[in-house]
């Protein structure tokens, strides 16, 4: 399953850190952050619950992101 989320992030470096953190989160098969469009595309592993996985992604991103950040599902 794939989902797209709107992100609110301050800089391209922070977006890169968010992408790395998301890809290290259990249940995420692949995550791509596009700073120019302020979107995160997430592909979930088979059987993963997107809502729970994204709660962990948000926690992990907050650990590495250098400014204020939020995720909103499209």
Residue, then its C-alpha position, 0 to 999 in steps of 0.5 A: x500500500x502506498x500513501x502520500x502525506x503533506x509535510x511542513x519542513x523548513x529546509x532540504x537538509x531536514x527533508x533528507x533527514x526525515x527521509x532517512x528516518x522514515x526508511x529506517x522505521x519498521x513497516x516502511x518498505x520505501x519512503x521518498x521526501x520531496x522538499x520542493x513539493x513538500x510531500x512524503x510518499x510512503x510504501x508500506x510493507x505487506x501487512x503493516x498498519x499505515x496509521x500505526x507505522x506513521x505514528x512511529x515515522x512521525x516520532x522518528x522524524x521529530x528526533x532528526x528534523x531540525x525545525x518544526x514538522x508535521x505530516x498530513x495524509x492526502 
